[in-house]
Amino acid sequence: MLLSTREIRSIDESSSASDGMKIVDIRATPVTVPIDAPLRHANGCHWGRFVRTVIEIETNNGLVGLGEMGGGGEAGVAAFNGLKPYLLGRDPAHLEELRFLIANPTASLYNPRTQVLAAIEFACLDLVGQHWNVSVSEILGGRLRDRVPFASYLFYQYPNADGSREVRTVEQLVAEARRLKEEHGFTTHKLKAGVFPPEYELECYRALSEVLLDDRLRLDPNGAWSTEQSIRIGQQIEDLNNDYLEDPVFGMAGMRRTRQKVRVPLATNTVVVGFEQLATNVLHPAVDVILLDTTFWGGLRACVKAAGVCETFQLGVAVHSSGELGIQLATMLHLGAVIPNLTFAADAHYHHLSDDVIQGGLMRYHGGAIDVPRGPGLGVKIDRERLAKYHDLFLRLGPYPYDQDPLRPGWTPLIPNQRWADPLDDRVPELRWPSAPPAGRPAPVGGAATGAATDE
């Protein structure tokens, strides 16, 4: 659906901060990008790949802005196509207008669009930056740092089909942490927990502390523990070099009880992901560190605003990761560049990726940090060949069930969980189509996976 020249000219341009720039088209492209191994988490598994949706917004002056959303697939494409009547002919610089247009807080009770809004905002900020010839971080107030430090993101990992890259035992976890530190220079390390019984994961975490003597650590069970388990395990790591304990239990009340009894800062990306929850946490503290996710909070500007609230009330902030490609990583870098109260290394799944859809491929770590892009807008450009390659891979493989474990069919976790995986189970999953591929799709290459649900 494109606007005609007459329709574009009919739109009032008298007060535009972008000199008449108007949205004329929106394109959504689902992609599948392989990762180095299947990554296990409390609610299931990343089945050897990330599924993302790349957004392109085109304007009447020929510029193209980039956005990104987790998962989506065909449903994501339909969601963005459904927004065309809302957005075509609009000025991408009018971001507050677009926020209420897409995600009015009362109307969105019936059509939740927070992550869609974030992807649109990314692309609009990219457009405005290109049009003004400045980076997004300059639009947001100016960068305070040129590089953003990151933590290694340690997962328990199923082995690949050839048996490589398994992380299940204490020894395998320690070896993986050492490898990532040597390869990328990380001095902070995050362990994704909530997969195995808490006592086993405590053993793993303490083993990391024994070999990474001067490095910072953080533990994230994804809200899988009970409050009592959170208190018990939390007290047993108080002597370690912790940044924080992230979401040990789900819910503000459980976090508050844990915080009262554990001398480790608590962090969250689940119970404080909006301003109403942030206000509650200010009035009745349950969390010490707010993990700002440019997708979950509805965009970069919301994260900057939330960081300002946290600065006022002296809450810690960090940058959260939701399985990004280079477009969303650029938003995380610009966010990290402009907020003054960022005192923790950022999270990123990024080092697990085998490739990216941006020109130049994967951004590089130097000393555990990544340079903030300096070009106009987000500072990244789409690689058309890579986009086509990984869109084709999505068409062949489809989405996968993020909330399922490939070696425990029919399993579902409880909150709090008692249905832990067995750390002695050394089976290798066969990540293949469960049946014949849908009509019109060729069979996938060996070792790939599919499913009925989408990625996070």
Secondary structure, 3 states (H helix, E strand, C coil): CCCCHHHHHCCCCCCCCCCCCCEEEEEEEEEEEEECCCEEECCEEECCEEEEEEEEEEECCCCEEEEEEECCHHHHHHHHHHCHHHHCCCCCCCHHHHHHHHHCCCHHHCCCCHHHHHHHHHHHHHHHHHHHCCEHHHHCCCCCCCEEEECEEECEECCCCCCCCCECCHHHHHHHHHHHHHHHCCCEEEEECCCCCHHHHHHHHHHHHHHCCCCEEEEECCCECCHHHHHHHHHHCCCCCEEEEECCECCHHHHHHHHHHCCCCEEECCCCCCHHHHHHHHHCCCCCEEEECCCCCCCHHHHHHHHHHHHHCCCEEEECCCCCCHHHHHHHHHHHHHCCCECCCECCCHHHECCCCECCCCCCCECCEEECCCCCECCCCECHHHHHHHHHHHHHHCCCCCCCCCCCCCCCCCCCCCCCCCCCCCCCCCCCCCCCCCCCCCCCCCCCCCCCCCCC
